[in-house]
Amino acid sequence: MLIVMQHDATRAQIDQVVRTIEELGYQARPMPGKQRTAVGLVGNDGKVDASRLLGMDGVLEVIHVTQPYKQVSREWKPENTLVRLPGGLTIGGDDIVVMAGPCSVESERQILAAARAVRDAGAVILRGGAFKPRTSPYSFQGLGLEGLELLKRAREETGLLIVTELMELDTLDAVAEAADIIQIGARNMQNFALLKQVGRLRKPVLLKRGIAATITELLLSAEYLLAEGNDQVILCERGIRGFDPATRNVMDLTAIPLVHRLSHLPIIADPSHGTGLRDKVTPMARAAVAAGADGLMIEVHPSPERALSDGAQSLTPGQFHELMKQCRAIAEVIGRRVAETAVVS
């Protein structure tokens, strides 16, 4: 970290910055220049509060030389993290893992039909929301605990693993008991109290990028989970808010290779939320696989026209079957494969 002083900073102000750095437990290295002085902070372990230095007299700016996150970075761990799931599945290796199912669990008939359909097409994980964060308070909010029970029933019948969203601490135990992967949604990406508690569970976590979050902010949120001891973290690019209303979000495919360069954690893509339009989901799923995504999350509904949430972006079972066929072909070209069904005991 470099603390750049103003050009008219006094000797006393520079000395005060040096003393503050030393009080924080680090070494300070003043570097006088022709126009201004910079003070190097040596030994930064990622826990330095830059705001304390920025507020000091004579300080112009603070420049982070290293990334603010540590444990999620490639510098910390060069090799890829493999998130290990029941049935021998892993996310982060050569296999591309597909999660599919409806946005919301609506009924026993609906979730069982969706589970059978995505399993038959080749998905290995069933997605479905029991608790749903909705923009409008009048929209369907999910079945809650009943929805979790229906997801467990679908797992028993089909053998699919379950990923479902956790929204608040009150339901943490119930969601953790039902889910094989706990999803932290885009709206909760920076709910740090929730992240800390989930990090202590030592259970696989799917962390979605917030709708206006930078890549650095996504990785810092993941750092909360790893800081609590849980490295079984899957990142998810699900689209960010743009200025063009033609699609629901902007699907940032660049995030996939960028995250792979910066972090050892696997990253999957959610083209359903990334576009919000059914006819755009398959093209963007193909592109995500080609870009190196470690998995896909696809919304599939037996009858999208009757869906209680996100029907416009949900594929029919037939469309999902075709998507899987095309993604398998692309995976083969780049030396990967779409994962086969897990065996849940």
C-alpha positions, -999 to 999 in steps of 0.1 A, spaced: 0 0 0 12 35 -9 1 66 10 6 95 -14 11 129 3 -1 162 -10 27 183 -27 27 208 2 26 182 30 48 192 59 75 171 75 53 169 106 24 155 86 46 129 69 60 119 103 25 115 117 16 91 88 47 71 96 38 69 133 2 58 125 14 30 102 38 18 129 10 20 155 -11 -3 132 18 -28 134 34 -23 100 66 -8 87 66 26 70 90 35 42 90 72 33 99 78 -4 106 114 -12 101 126 -48 106 158 -67 69 168 -65 56 149 -34 64 122 -9 49 87 -8 50 65 22 51 27 16 32 4 40 51 -29 43 36 -61 55 0 -54 45 -20 -85 54 -53 -72 39 -66 -59 73 -55 -23 70 -83 3 73 -73 27 46 -99 52 58 -79 60 89 -50 70 67 -71 89 41 -85 112 68 -51 124 79 -38 159 72 -15 160 42 -27 127 26 -38 129 -10 -47 93 -17 -41 57 -8 -31 33 -35 -35 -4 -30 -6 -22 -45 -19 -57 -37 -55 -69 -38 -77 -62 -7 -87 -98 -6 -63 -125 3 -76 -161 8 -97 -161 -24 -68 -150 -46 -45 -170 -68 -15 -156 -49 -28 -173 -18 -36 -206 -35 -24 -211 -71 -43 -244 -78 -81 -245 -84 -104 -252 -55 -126 -282 -60 -159 -279 -43 -169 -315 -33 -205 -325 -33 -224 -357 -23 -224 -384 -49 -188 -377 -61 -196 -345 -79 -170 -317 -79 -172 -281 -91 -140 -265 -103 -124 -293 -122 -129 -306 -158 -166 -312 -154 -192 -286 -161 -220 -290 -135 -256 -280 -145 -281 -268 -119 -317 -264 -132 -352 -261 -120 -379 -235 -114 -374 -201 -98 -398 -210 -70 -412 -241 -55 -449 -237 -61 -464 -271 -54 -455 -308 -50 -467 -316 -85 -447 -287 -100 -414 -293 -83 -415 -331 -89 -423 -326 -126 -395 -301 -129 -371 -323 -111 -378 -353 -134 -375 -332 -165 -341 -316 -157 -328 -350 -145 -338 -367 -177 -321 -339 -197 -289 -343 -178 -289 -318 -149 -273 -331 -117 -285 -304 -92 -321 -291 -87 -325 -254 -81 -357 -241 -65 -365 -212 -42 -384 -219 -10 -378 -184 2 -379 -157 -25 -366 -121 -23 -389 -102 -47 -388 -66 -57 -425 -61 -50 -439 -70 -16 -470 -82 -34 -452 -108 -55 -451 -145 -46 -426 -149 -18 -422 -187 -18 -437 -215 3 -411 -212 30 -405 -243 52 -431 -262 32 -410 -255 1 -379 -270 17 -399 -302 25 -409 -304 -11 -373 -300 -23 -363 -328 0 -390 -350 -15 -378 -342 -50 -343 -352 -40 -355 -385 -26 -374 -393 -58 -349 -382 -84 -315 -384 -67 -307 -348 -76 -287 -326 -52 -304 -295 -40 -294 -258 -41 -317 -233 -25 -315 -198 -13 -309 -186 23 -323 -151 30 -320 -146 67 -305 -161 99 -338 -173 113 -340 -200 87 -303 -209 85 -307 -243 102 -337 -253 82 -321 -243 48 -287 -259 58 -305 -292 66 -324 -293 33 -298 -280 9 -266 -296 -5 -255 -262 -15 -266 -230 3 -273 -201 -21 -266 -165 -11 -285 -145 -36 -275 -113 -54 -294 -91 -29 -276 -106 0 -241 -107 -15 -230 -80 10 -250 -92 40 -219 -97 60 -236 -110 91 -252 -137 70 -219 -145 52 -201 -150 85 -227 -174 98 -228 -194 66 -190 -195 66 -190 -213 99 -212 -241 86 -184 -257 65 -211 -265 38 -208 -257 1 -220 -221 -7 -231 -206 -40 -224 -168 -39 -242 -148 -65 -228 -115 -78 -249 -85 -68 -267 -66 -95 -244 -36 -91 -213 -53 -77 -178 -51 -90 -156 -82 -93 -135 -70 -64 -167 -66 -43 -178 -102 -52 -144 -116 -42 -144 -96 -10 -178 -111 -1 -163 -145 -8 -134 -136 15 -159 -133 44 -168 -170 39 -131 -181 36 -122 -160 66 -146 -181 87 -130 -213 75 -152 -223 46 -134 -227 13 -162 -246 -4 -174 -216 -23 -188 -213 -58 -191 -179 -74 -219 -171 -98 -221 -145 -125 -258 -137 -129 -258 -104 -148 -254 -68 -136 -276 -38 -140 -271 -18 -172 -287 12 -188 -304 -6 -217 -339 -20 -208 -338 -44 -238 -327 -72 -214 -333 -76 -177 -296 -74 -169 -262 -73 -187 -246 -108 -188 -210 -101 -180 -192 -131 -196 -159 -114 -191 -163 -120 -154 -157 -158 -160 -121 -156 -173 -113 -126 -151 -124 -145 -119 -104 -175 -130 -73 -153 -133 -78 -136 -100 -92 -164 -78 -89 -201 -73 -126 -204 -66 -149 -219 -93 -174 -197 -111 -207 -207 -128 -230 -186 -149 -268 -179 -146 -279 -169 -181 -316 -170 -170 -312 -140 -146 -284 -126 -168 -308 -119 -197 -343 -123 -183 -355 -135 -217 -362 -171 -226 -348 -170 -261 -315 -155 -249 -308 -181 -223 -295 -209 -245 -272 -186 -266 -257 -172 -234 -254 -206 -218 -234 -217 -249 -212 -186 -246 -206 -192 -209 -194 -227 -214 -171 -215 -242 -158 -188 -218 -148 -214 -192 -177 -215 -168 -175 -243 -143 -212 -248 -144 -246 -234 -153 -277 -224 -134 -308 -226 -156 -344 -218 -148 -368 -246 -161 -405 -248 -155 -430 -275 -166 -454 -247 -177 -435 -213 -178 -467 -195 -188 -482 -204 -154 -450 -198 -133 -455 -177 -102 -421 -160 -107 -397 -155 -136 -418 -173 -162 -405 -151 -190 -369 -164 -185 -378 -200 -177 -372 -227 -203 -396 -255 -211 -383 -290 -205 -379 -294 -243 -358 -262 -246 -337 -273 -217 -330 -307 -233 -318 -289 -264 -296 -265 -244 -279 -295 -227 -272 -311 -261 -256 -280 -274 -235 -273 -243 -222 -309 -243 -209 -303 -278 -192 -271 -269 -177 -286 -237 -161 -314 -258 -145 -289 -281 -127 -272 -253 -116 -304 -236 -143 -306 -208 -175 -325 -203 -209 -319 -188 -211 -338 -154 -232 -369 -152 -258 -376 -125 -246 -380 -90 -256 -408 -67 -271 -395 -35 -271 -420 -7 
